[in-house]
Amino acid sequence: MNQTVMMITHNPEAAQIADRVITVRDGEVVAIDLGRSSMDIVHNAY
């Protein structure tokens, strides 16, 4: 669908559904986690 959704959260459980998590601390990127693939998310939704 060529869309991007950006969610900002302090909830690690909510972040687990993302296919990429960028951690920012004091205004600087400190980590980029590629997480699960979008196909894993689709398959686990059913």
Residue pairs with C-beta under 8 A, 6 or more apart in sequence:
7 14
7 15
7 18
9 15
15 21
16 35
16 36
17 36
17 41
18 35
18 36
19 34
19 35
19 36
19 37
19 38
19 41
20 32
20 33
20 34
20 35
21 31
21 32
21 33
21 35
22 29
22 31
22 32
22 33
23 29
23 30
23 31
23 32
23 33
24 30
